[in-house]
């Protein structure tokens, strides 16, 4: 049994409702249009508003749905929604070993801005992350 059911996701959304209402974080489920199956999720974290309009994105596609176009479609929709929410800059922080995610972001017109050293803690170790950026016009 998987924990990633529609009811599980509905509970998760309920927990994040306060974040959305405070314009701190947005979370959406990704579902297959025909079957209704939950294929993943995407987060938009507000880093700064005012003169920056800057957000970080995070996403997960369940592995049985990899390379089927869901992530690419999600990024295109996320760019549209981010523009509607008034963002100017989107960032994705990617593990240096995650080549598929790096290629996906490049295909979606994100560019590699650089590497943040010892940026994210995994277990007891601080890991470097590549920073991919998309500028909304």
DSSP file (Angstrom, degrees, kcal/mol; ACC not computed):
  #  RESIDUE AA STRUCTURE BP1 BP2  ACC     N-H-->O    O-->H-N    N-H-->O    O-->H-N    TCO  KAPPA ALPHA  PHI   PSI    X-CA   Y-CA   Z-CA
    1    1 A X              0   0    0      0, 0.0     2,-0.3     0, 0.0     0, 0.0   0.000 360.0 360.0 360.0 135.7    0.0    0.0    0.0
    2    2 A X        -     0   0    0      1,-0.1     3,-0.1     2,-0.1     0, 0.0  -0.694 360.0-145.8 -95.3 148.0    1.3    3.4   -0.9
    3    3 A X  S    S+     0   0    0     -2,-0.3     2,-1.7     1,-0.2    -1,-0.1   0.623  84.3  87.4 -82.8 -12.5    1.0    6.5    1.3
    4    4 A X        +     0   0    0      4,-0.1    34,-0.2    34,-0.1     2,-0.2  -0.429  59.5 136.4 -89.3  63.1    0.6    8.7   -1.7
    5    5 A X  S  > S-     0   0    0     -2,-1.7     4,-2.4    -3,-0.1     5,-0.2  -0.536  70.7-103.7 -98.5 170.3   -3.2    8.4   -2.1
    6    6 A X  H  > S+     0   0    0      1,-0.2     4,-2.6     2,-0.2     5,-0.1   0.897 123.8  50.3 -61.6 -39.1   -5.6   11.2   -2.9
    7    7 A X  H  > S+     0   0    0      2,-0.2     4,-2.1     1,-0.2    -1,-0.2   0.895 109.3  51.3 -67.9 -37.8   -6.7   11.2    0.7
    8    8 A X  H  > S+     0   0    0      1,-0.2     4,-2.0     2,-0.2    -2,-0.2   0.932 112.9  45.8 -60.3 -45.1   -3.1   11.4    2.0
    9    9 A X  H  X S+     0   0    0     -4,-2.4     4,-2.7     1,-0.2    -2,-0.2   0.885 108.4  55.9 -67.6 -37.6   -2.5   14.3   -0.3
   10   10 A X  H  X S+     0   0    0     -4,-2.6     4,-2.2     1,-0.2    -1,-0.2   0.901 108.2  48.9 -60.4 -40.6   -5.7   16.0    0.7
   11   11 A X  H  X S+     0   0    0     -4,-2.1     4,-1.8     2,-0.2    -1,-0.2   0.907 110.7  50.6 -63.6 -41.7   -4.5   15.8    4.4
   12   12 A X  H  X S+     0   0    0     -4,-2.0     4,-1.3     1,-0.2    -2,-0.2   0.908 109.4  50.5 -62.8 -42.3   -1.2   17.3    3.3
   13   13 A X  H  X S+     0   0    0     -4,-2.7     4,-0.7     1,-0.2     3,-0.4   0.907 106.9  54.8 -62.4 -41.7   -2.9   20.1    1.5
   14   14 A X  H >< S+     0   0    0     -4,-2.2     3,-0.8     1,-0.2     4,-0.4   0.893 106.5  51.7 -59.3 -39.5   -5.0   20.8    4.6
   15   15 A X  H 3< S+     0   0    0     -4,-1.8     3,-0.3     1,-0.2     4,-0.3   0.795 112.5  46.1 -66.5 -27.9   -1.9   21.2    6.7
   16   16 A X  H 3X S+     0   0    0     -4,-1.3     4,-2.1    -3,-0.4    -1,-0.2   0.460  83.6  95.2 -95.4  -1.2   -0.4   23.6    4.2
   17   17 A X  H <X S+     0   0    0     -3,-0.8     4,-2.7    -4,-0.7     5,-0.2   0.892  84.2  52.5 -57.4 -41.0   -3.6   25.8    3.8
   18   18 A X  H  > S+     0   0    0     -4,-0.4     4,-1.7    -3,-0.3    -1,-0.2   0.895 106.9  52.4 -63.3 -40.4   -2.3   28.2    6.4
   19   19 A X  H  4>S+     0   0    0     -4,-0.3     5,-3.2     2,-0.2     6,-0.7   0.916 111.2  47.5 -60.0 -42.9    1.0   28.6    4.5
   20   20 A X  H ><5S+     0   0    0     -4,-2.1     3,-1.9     1,-0.2    -2,-0.2   0.934 109.6  51.8 -64.5 -46.0   -0.9   29.4    1.3
   21   21 A X  H 3<5S+     0   0    0     -4,-2.7    -1,-0.2     1,-0.3    -2,-0.2   0.810 112.7  46.4 -62.2 -28.6   -3.2   31.9    3.1
   22   22 A X  T 3<5S-     0   0    0     -4,-1.7    -1,-0.3    -5,-0.2    -2,-0.2   0.341 114.2-119.5 -92.1   5.5   -0.1   33.6    4.5
   23   23 A X  T < 5S+     0   0    0     -3,-1.9    -3,-0.2     2,-0.2    -2,-0.1   0.907  81.9 116.5  55.8  45.4    1.6   33.5    1.0
   24   24 A X  S   <S-     0   0    0     -5,-3.2    22,-2.5     1,-0.4     2,-0.3   0.728  77.1  -0.6-108.0 -35.6    4.5   31.4    2.4
   25   25 A X  E     -A   45   0A   0     -6,-0.7    -1,-0.4    20,-0.2     2,-0.4  -0.987  53.8-158.9-158.5 144.8    4.2   28.2    0.5
   26   26 A X  E     -A   44   0A   0     18,-2.5    18,-2.9    -2,-0.3     2,-0.4  -0.973  11.1-172.0-126.1 142.7    2.0   26.6   -2.2
   27   27 A X  E     -A   43   0A   0     -2,-0.4     2,-0.3    16,-0.2    16,-0.2  -0.999   3.5-179.2-137.9 137.9    1.6   22.8   -2.8
   28   28 A X  E     -A   42   0A   0     14,-2.6    14,-2.4    -2,-0.4     2,-0.3  -0.975  22.4-128.0-134.9 149.2   -0.2   21.0   -5.6
   29   29 A X  E     -A   41   0A   0     -2,-0.3     2,-0.5    12,-0.2    12,-0.3  -0.641  17.1-139.7 -88.1 153.5   -0.8   17.4   -6.5
   30   30 A X  E     +A   40   0A   0     10,-2.8     9,-3.2    -2,-0.3    10,-1.4  -0.977  27.5 179.4-115.1 121.7    0.1   16.1  -10.0
   31   31 A X  E     -A   38   0A   0     -2,-0.5     2,-0.4     7,-0.3     7,-0.2  -0.914  35.1-107.6-125.1 148.3   -2.5   13.7  -11.3
   32   32 A X     >  -     0   0    0      5,-2.5     4,-2.1    -2,-0.3     5,-0.1  -0.608  28.5-139.3 -70.5 129.1   -2.9   11.7  -14.5
   33   33 A X  T  4 S+     0   0    0     -2,-0.4    -1,-0.1     1,-0.2    -2,-0.0   0.830  96.2  37.5 -63.5 -33.6   -5.7   13.4  -16.5
   34   34 A X  T  4 S+     0   0    0      1,-0.1    -1,-0.2     3,-0.1    -2,-0.0   0.936 128.6  26.8 -85.2 -49.7   -7.2   10.1  -17.7
   35   35 A X  T  4 S-     0   0    0      2,-0.1    -2,-0.2     1,-0.0     3,-0.1   0.709  90.7-132.5 -89.6 -21.1   -6.8    7.7  -14.7
   36   36 A X     <  +     0   0    0     -4,-2.1    -3,-0.1     1,-0.3     2,-0.1   0.522  50.9 155.7  78.9   4.9   -6.8   10.3  -11.9
   37   37 A X        -     0   0    0      1,-0.1    -5,-2.5    -6,-0.1     2,-0.6  -0.387  50.2-115.6 -68.3 141.1   -3.8    8.6  -10.4
   38   38 A X  E     +A   31   0A   0     -7,-0.2    -7,-0.3   -34,-0.2    -1,-0.1  -0.674  39.0 171.4 -75.9 119.0   -1.5   10.6   -8.2
   39   39 A X  E     -     0   0A   0     -9,-3.2    23,-2.8    -2,-0.6     2,-0.3   0.543  55.5 -50.8-108.8 -10.6    1.8   10.8  -10.0
   40   40 A X  E     -AB  30  61A   0    -10,-1.4   -10,-2.8    21,-0.3     2,-0.3  -0.992  49.6-108.7 168.6-166.7    3.6   13.4   -7.9
   41   41 A X  E     -AB  29  60A   0     19,-2.2    19,-2.5    -2,-0.3     2,-0.4  -0.981  13.0-150.8-153.3 161.4    3.6   16.8   -6.2
   42   42 A X  E     -AB  28  59A   0    -14,-2.4   -14,-2.6    -2,-0.3     2,-0.4  -0.997   7.2-159.4-139.1 141.5    5.1   20.2   -6.5
   43   43 A X  E     -AB  27  58A   0     15,-3.3    15,-2.0    -2,-0.4     2,-0.5  -0.918   5.8-161.6-119.9 146.4    5.9   22.9   -4.0
   44   44 A X  E     -AB  26  57A   0    -18,-2.9   -18,-2.5    -2,-0.4     2,-0.5  -0.967  13.1-164.1-126.0 112.2    6.5   26.6   -4.4
   45   45 A X  E     -AB  25  56A   0     11,-3.3    11,-2.6    -2,-0.5     2,-0.6  -0.864  17.5-132.8-101.4 122.5    8.2   28.2   -1.4
   46   46 A X  E     + B   0  55A   0    -22,-2.5     9,-0.2    -2,-0.5     3,-0.1  -0.637  28.9 172.6 -75.2 117.5    8.1   32.0   -1.1
   47   47 A X  E     -     0   0A   0      7,-2.2     2,-0.3    -2,-0.6     8,-0.2   0.832  66.2 -12.9 -92.3 -40.7   11.7   33.2   -0.4
   48   48 A X  E     - B   0  54A   0      6,-1.9     6,-2.9     2,-0.1    -1,-0.4  -0.962  54.1-175.0-161.2 143.9   11.1   36.9   -0.7
   49   49 A X    >>  +     0   0    0     -2,-0.3     3,-2.7     4,-0.2     4,-0.9   0.113  59.3  62.2-108.3-133.0    8.4   39.3   -2.0
   50   50 A X  T 34 S-     0   0    0      1,-0.3    -2,-0.1     2,-0.2     0, 0.0  -0.201 124.3  -1.3  47.9-118.3    8.7   43.1   -2.2
   51   51 A X  T 34 S+     0   0    0      1,-0.1    -1,-0.3     2,-0.0    -2,-0.0   0.456 140.3  46.3 -81.3   0.0   11.6   44.0   -4.5
   52   52 A X  T <4  -     0   0    0     -3,-2.7    36,-0.3     2,-0.1    -2,-0.2   0.832  67.5-166.0-110.0 -47.4   12.5   40.4   -5.3
   53   53 A X     <  +     0   0    0     -4,-0.9    35,-3.4     1,-0.2    36,-2.3   0.974  37.5 162.9  50.7  61.6    9.4   38.3   -6.0
   54   54 A X  E     +Bc  48  89A   0     -6,-2.9    -7,-2.2    34,-0.2    -6,-1.9  -0.914  18.0 173.0-123.0 132.7   11.5   35.2   -5.5
   55   55 A X  E     -Bc  46  90A   0     34,-2.5    36,-2.1    -2,-0.4     2,-0.4  -0.972  23.5-136.9-139.6 153.8   10.5   31.6   -5.0
   56   56 A X  E     -Bc  45  91A   0    -11,-2.6   -11,-3.3    -2,-0.3     2,-0.3  -0.895  20.8-150.3-106.5 140.3   12.0   28.1   -4.7
   57   57 A X  E     -Bc  44  92A   0     34,-3.3    36,-0.6    -2,-0.4     2,-0.3  -0.831  14.0-179.3-109.0 151.0   10.4   25.1   -6.4
   58   58 A X  E     +B   43   0A   0    -15,-2.0   -15,-3.3    -2,-0.3     2,-0.3  -0.988   7.9 177.2-142.2 145.2   10.5   21.5   -5.3
   59   59 A X  E     -B   42   0A   0     -2,-0.3     2,-0.4   -17,-0.2   -17,-0.2  -0.992  16.3-163.6-150.5 155.2    8.9   18.6   -7.0
   60   60 A X  E     -B   41   0A   0    -19,-2.5   -19,-2.2    -2,-0.3     2,-0.5  -0.989   2.1-171.2-140.1 129.2    8.6   14.8   -6.9
   61   61 A X  E     -B   40   0A   0     -2,-0.4   -21,-0.3   -21,-0.2     5,-0.1  -0.991  35.5-114.1-116.5 127.1    7.4   12.4   -9.6
   62   62 A X    >   -     0   0    0    -23,-2.8     3,-2.7    -2,-0.5     4,-0.2  -0.353  29.5-118.1 -60.7 139.2    6.8    8.8   -8.5
   63   63 A X  G >  S+     0   0    0      1,-0.3     3,-1.4     2,-0.2    -1,-0.1   0.747 110.2  63.9 -59.1 -28.1    9.3    6.7  -10.3
   64   64 A X  G 3  S+     0   0    0      1,-0.3    -1,-0.3   -25,-0.0    -2,-0.1   0.638 106.7  47.1 -70.2  -9.1    6.8    4.6  -12.1
   65   65 A X  G X  S+     0   0    0     -3,-2.7     3,-0.9   -26,-0.2     5,-0.5   0.300  83.6 127.9-111.3   7.0    5.7    7.8  -13.9
   66   66 A X  T <  S+     0   0    0     -3,-1.4    -4,-0.0     1,-0.2    -3,-0.0  -0.281  71.5  16.4 -62.7 150.3    9.2    9.0  -14.8
   67   67 A X  T 3  S+     0   0    0      1,-0.1    -1,-0.2     2,-0.0    -4,-0.0   0.784  93.0 107.7  59.0  33.8   10.0    9.9  -18.5
   68   68 A X  S <  S-     0   0    0     -3,-0.9    -2,-0.1     0, 0.0    -1,-0.1   0.249  96.2-100.6-119.8   9.4    6.3   10.2  -19.4
   69   69 A X  S  > S+     0   0    0     -4,-0.1     4,-2.2     4,-0.0     5,-0.2   0.378  90.4 116.2  92.3  -4.4    6.1   14.0  -19.7
   70   70 A X  H  > S+     0   0    0     -5,-0.5     4,-2.5     1,-0.2     5,-0.1   0.931  77.2  46.8 -64.4 -45.3    4.5   14.7  -16.3
   71   71 A X  H  > S+     0   0    0      2,-0.2     4,-2.4     1,-0.2    -1,-0.2   0.905 112.9  49.0 -65.9 -41.4    7.4   16.7  -14.9
   72   72 A X  H  > S+     0   0    0      2,-0.2     4,-1.9     1,-0.2    -1,-0.2   0.929 113.1  46.8 -64.2 -44.4    7.8   18.8  -18.1
   73   73 A X  H  X S+     0   0    0     -4,-2.2     4,-2.3     1,-0.2    -2,-0.2   0.897 111.2  53.3 -63.0 -39.5    4.1   19.6  -18.1
   74   74 A X  H  X S+     0   0    0     -4,-2.5     4,-2.8     1,-0.2    -2,-0.2   0.910 107.4  50.4 -62.0 -43.3    4.2   20.4  -14.4
   75   75 A X  H  X S+     0   0    0     -4,-2.4     4,-2.2     2,-0.2    -1,-0.2   0.896 109.9  50.2 -64.4 -39.4    7.1   22.8  -14.9
   76   76 A X  H  X S+     0   0    0     -4,-1.9     4,-1.7     2,-0.2    -1,-0.2   0.926 114.2  44.4 -64.1 -43.5    5.2   24.6  -17.7
   77   77 A X  H  X S+     0   0    0     -4,-2.3     4,-2.7     1,-0.2     5,-0.2   0.888 111.3  54.3 -67.0 -38.5    2.1   24.9  -15.6
   78   78 A X  H  X S+     0   0    0     -4,-2.8     4,-2.6     1,-0.2    -2,-0.2   0.887 106.3  51.6 -63.6 -38.9    4.2   26.0  -12.6
   79   79 A X  H  X S+     0   0    0     -4,-2.2     4,-1.8     2,-0.2    -1,-0.2   0.912 111.4  48.1 -63.0 -41.4    5.8   28.8  -14.6
   80   80 A X  H  X S+     0   0    0     -4,-1.7     4,-2.0     2,-0.2    -2,-0.2   0.947 114.6  44.1 -63.6 -49.3    2.3   30.0  -15.6
   81   81 A X  H  X S+     0   0    0     -4,-2.7     4,-2.0     1,-0.2    -2,-0.2   0.886 110.9  55.1 -64.6 -39.4    0.9   29.9  -12.1
   82   82 A X  H  <>S+     0   0    0     -4,-2.6     5,-2.6    -5,-0.2     4,-0.3   0.880 107.0  50.7 -62.2 -38.1    4.0   31.6  -10.7
   83   83 A X  H ><5S+     0   0    0     -4,-1.8     3,-1.4     1,-0.2    -1,-0.2   0.919 108.8  51.0 -64.1 -43.8    3.6   34.4  -13.1
   84   84 A X  H 3<5S+     0   0    0     -4,-2.0    -2,-0.2     1,-0.3    -1,-0.2   0.843 107.3  54.3 -62.0 -33.4   -0.1   34.8  -12.0
   85   85 A X  T 3<5S-     0   0    0     -4,-2.0    -1,-0.3    -5,-0.1    -2,-0.2   0.483 122.0-109.6 -80.3  -2.5    1.1   34.9   -8.4
   86   86 A X  T < 5 +     0   0    0     -3,-1.4    -3,-0.2    -4,-0.3     2,-0.1   0.616  62.7 154.1  89.7  13.8    3.5   37.7   -9.3
   87   87 A X      < -     0   0    0     -5,-2.6    -1,-0.2     1,-0.1   -33,-0.2  -0.463  25.3-176.0 -77.8 150.1    6.8   36.0   -9.0
   88   88 A X        +     0   0    0    -35,-3.4    48,-2.8     1,-0.3     2,-0.4   0.683  69.9  36.9-108.6 -33.6    9.8   37.2  -11.0
   89   89 A X  E     -cD  54 135A   0    -36,-2.3   -34,-2.5    46,-0.2     2,-0.4  -0.986  58.8-170.2-132.9 129.4   12.5   34.5  -10.2
   90   90 A X  E     -cD  55 134A   0     44,-2.7    44,-2.3    -2,-0.4     2,-0.4  -0.949   8.9-167.3-114.8 138.8   12.1   30.8   -9.6
   91   91 A X  E     -cD  56 133A   0    -36,-2.1   -34,-3.3    -2,-0.4     2,-0.4  -0.964   8.5-166.4-124.2 143.4   15.0   28.6   -8.3
   92   92 A X  E     -cD  57 132A   0     40,-2.5    40,-2.8    -2,-0.4     2,-0.6  -1.000  12.0-150.6-124.0 130.7   15.4   24.9   -8.1
   93   93 A X  E     - D   0 131A   0    -36,-0.6     2,-0.4    -2,-0.4    38,-0.2  -0.905  22.6-171.6-104.1 118.5   18.1   23.4   -5.9
   94   94 A X  E     - D   0 130A   0     36,-2.6    36,-3.1    -2,-0.6     2,-0.0  -0.907  27.4-112.4-123.1 136.2   19.3   20.1   -7.4
   95   95 A X  E >   - D   0 129A   0     -2,-0.4     3,-1.7    34,-0.2    34,-0.2  -0.369  31.0-124.2 -57.6 137.6   21.7   17.4   -6.1
   96   96 A X  T 3  S+     0   0    0     32,-0.6    -1,-0.1     1,-0.3    33,-0.1   0.751 111.2  51.4 -60.1 -24.4   24.8   17.3   -8.2
   97   97 A X  T 3  S+     0   0    0      1,-0.1     2,-1.9     2,-0.0    -1,-0.3   0.537  82.7  95.9 -89.2  -7.7   24.2   13.6   -9.0
   98   98 A X    <>  +     0   0    0     -3,-1.7     4,-1.9     1,-0.2     3,-0.2  -0.502  43.4 162.2 -87.9  73.1   20.6   14.1  -10.2
   99   99 A X  H  >  +     0   0    0     -2,-1.9     4,-2.7     1,-0.2     5,-0.2   0.889  68.8  56.8 -61.0 -43.8   21.3   14.4  -13.9
  100  100 A X  H  > S+     0   0    0     -3,-0.2     4,-2.3     1,-0.2    -1,-0.2   0.906 109.2  46.1 -58.0 -40.5   17.7   13.7  -15.0
  101  101 A X  H  > S+     0   0    0      2,-0.2     4,-2.4     1,-0.2    -1,-0.2   0.887 111.3  52.4 -68.9 -37.5   16.4   16.6  -13.0
  102  102 A X  H  X S+     0   0    0     -4,-1.9     4,-2.2     2,-0.2    -2,-0.2   0.933 112.0  45.6 -61.5 -45.4   19.2   18.9  -14.3
  103  103 A X  H  X S+     0   0    0     -4,-2.7     4,-2.5     2,-0.2    -2,-0.2   0.897 110.7  54.0 -65.0 -40.6   18.3   18.0  -17.9
  104  104 A X  H  X S+     0   0    0     -4,-2.3     4,-1.3    -5,-0.2    -2,-0.2   0.935 109.7  46.8 -58.4 -48.1   14.6   18.5  -17.2
  105  105 A X  H  <>S+     0   0    0     -4,-2.4     5,-2.7     1,-0.2     3,-0.2   0.903 111.5  50.7 -63.8 -41.5   15.2   22.0  -15.9
  106  106 A X  H ><5S+     0   0    0     -4,-2.2     3,-1.7     1,-0.2    -1,-0.2   0.907 108.6  52.2 -62.4 -40.8   17.4   22.9  -18.8
  107  107 A X  H 3<5S+     0   0    0     -4,-2.5    -1,-0.2     1,-0.3    -2,-0.2   0.779 106.4  55.0 -64.6 -25.9   14.7   21.6  -21.2
  108  108 A X  T 3<5S-     0   0    0     -4,-1.3    -1,-0.3    -3,-0.2    -2,-0.2   0.167 126.4-102.0 -93.5  17.3   12.2   23.9  -19.4
  109  109 A X  T < 5S+     0   0    0     -3,-1.7     2,-0.3     1,-0.3    -3,-0.2   0.688  75.6 140.5  70.7  22.3   14.5   26.9  -20.0
  110  110 A X      < -     0   0    0     -5,-2.7     2,-0.3    -6,-0.2    -1,-0.3  -0.698  40.3-146.3 -82.5 148.3   15.9   27.1  -16.5
  111  111 A X  E     -E  133   0A   0     22,-2.7    22,-2.8    -2,-0.3     2,-0.6  -0.895  17.6-108.9-118.1 151.5   19.6   28.0  -16.5
  112  112 A X  E     +E  132   0A   0     -2,-0.3    20,-0.2    20,-0.2     3,-0.1  -0.664  33.6 177.7 -77.7 116.0   22.4   26.9  -14.2
  113  113 A X  E     -     0   0A   0     18,-3.2     2,-0.3    -2,-0.6    -1,-0.2   0.794  52.5 -76.3 -89.4 -31.6   23.4   29.8  -12.1
  114  114 A X  E     -E  131   0A   0     17,-1.0    17,-3.1     2,-0.0     2,-0.4  -0.988  48.4 -67.9 163.2-168.0   26.0   28.1   -9.9
  115  115 A X  E     -E  130   0A   0     -2,-0.3     2,-0.7    15,-0.2    15,-0.2  -0.975  29.1-147.0-121.5 129.8   26.6   25.7   -7.0
  116  116 A X  E >   -E  129   0A   0     13,-3.2    13,-2.1    -2,-0.4     3,-0.7  -0.874  26.2-133.2 -94.8 117.5   25.8   26.5   -3.4
  117  117 A X  E 3  S-     0   0A   0     -2,-0.7    11,-0.1     1,-0.3    10,-0.1  -0.485  77.9  -9.2 -76.2 135.9   28.5   24.8   -1.3
  118  118 A X  E 3  S+     0   0A   0     -2,-0.2    10,-0.3     8,-0.2    -1,-0.3   0.899  90.2 147.2  45.0  53.5   27.4   22.8    1.8
  119  119 A X  E <   +     0   0A   0      8,-1.8     2,-0.4    -3,-0.7     9,-0.2   0.808  52.2  36.2 -91.6 -35.4   23.9   24.1    1.3
  120  120 A X  E    S-E  127   0A   0      7,-2.1     7,-3.4    -4,-0.2     2,-0.5  -0.979  72.9-131.7-131.6 133.6   21.5   21.4    2.4
  121  121 A X  E     -E  126   0A   0     -2,-0.4     2,-0.5     5,-0.2     5,-0.2  -0.697  20.2-177.9 -87.5 128.4   21.9   18.9    5.2
  122  122 A X  E >   -E  125   0A   0      3,-3.3     3,-2.2    -2,-0.5     2,-0.4  -0.972  68.3 -45.3-122.7 112.0   21.3   15.2    4.5
  123  123 A X  T 3  S-     0   0    0     -2,-0.5    -2,-0.0     1,-0.3     0, 0.0  -0.536 124.5 -24.4  65.0-120.6   21.7   13.1    7.6
  124  124 A X  T 3  S+     0   0    0     -2,-0.4     2,-0.4    -3,-0.1    -1,-0.3   0.344 123.5  85.7-102.9   4.4   24.9   14.3    9.2
  125  125 A X  E <   - E   0 122A   0     -3,-2.2    -3,-3.3    -5,-0.0     2,-0.5  -0.887  69.5-135.3-117.1 137.6   26.4   15.7    6.0
  126  126 A X  E     - E   0 121A   0     -2,-0.4     2,-0.3    -5,-0.2    -5,-0.2  -0.769  29.3-155.7 -87.0 129.8   26.1   19.1    4.3
  127  127 A X  E     - E   0 120A   0     -7,-3.4    -7,-2.1    -2,-0.5    -8,-1.8  -0.797  13.2-120.7-111.6 147.2   25.6   18.7    0.6
  128  128 A X  E     -     0   0A   0     -2,-0.3   -32,-0.6   -10,-0.3     2,-0.4  -0.506  28.9-159.7 -75.8 151.9   26.3   21.0   -2.4
  129  129 A X  E     -DE  95 116A   0    -13,-2.1   -13,-3.2    -2,-0.2     2,-0.3  -1.000  15.3-130.3-136.6 137.6   23.4   21.9   -4.6
  130  130 A X  E     -DE  94 115A   0    -36,-3.1   -36,-2.6    -2,-0.4     2,-0.6  -0.641  23.8-139.8 -78.2 143.6   23.2   23.3   -8.1
  131  131 A X  E     -DE  93 114A   0    -17,-3.1   -18,-3.2    -2,-0.3   -17,-1.0  -0.933  17.4-171.3-110.8 114.9   21.0   26.3   -8.5
  132  132 A X  E     -DE  92 112A   0    -40,-2.8   -40,-2.5    -2,-0.6     2,-0.4  -0.877  10.2-162.3-103.9 138.8   18.8   26.4  -11.6
  133  133 A X  E     -DE  91 111A   0    -22,-2.8   -22,-2.7    -2,-0.4     2,-0.4  -0.931  16.5-170.2-127.7 143.1   16.9   29.7  -12.3
  134  134 A X  E     -D   90   0A   0    -44,-2.3   -44,-2.7    -2,-0.4     2,-0.6  -0.998  14.9-150.9-128.5 128.7   14.0   30.7  -14.4
  135  135 A X  E     -D   89   0A   0     -2,-0.4     2,-0.4   -46,-0.2   -46,-0.2  -0.883   9.8-146.3-101.5 124.0   13.2   34.4  -14.8
  136  136 A X              0   0    0    -48,-2.8   -56,-0.0    -2,-0.6    -2,-0.0  -0.749 360.0 360.0 -88.5 131.4    9.5   35.2  -15.5
  137  137 A X              0   0    0     -2,-0.4    -1,-0.1     0, 0.0   -49,-0.1   0.447 360.0 360.0 -90.6 360.0    8.9   38.2  -17.7
